[in-house]
Amino acid sequence: FWGSYDNKNGKKARAEAMWNKLSDVDKIKVFAAIPRYNRYLKIKGYEKAYADTFLNNQMWLNSFK
């Protein structure tokens, strides 16, 4: 996840711990959400959340419209 997320800021150890607690189904959902999230950020002009924030806030569940 850390390498795919493309934002190397934040707390890597915290992100890895949260990632390891996710189910395989949630991990797949995270990877599927990253491109949608990136498009959303580009359209809206927002900055990307740190990886640990993305996981902690379960942002992969958002629709990113």
Number of C-alpha atoms within 10 A of each C-alpha: 13 15 8 10 17 13 13 12 12 13 12 14 11 15 19 15 11 13 20 11 10 13 10 11 8 15 16 12 13 22 14 12 17 18 12 16 20 17 13 16 15 12 10 11 9 10 9 17 17 18 24 22 15 16 19 13 11 12 16 20 12 11 10 14 9
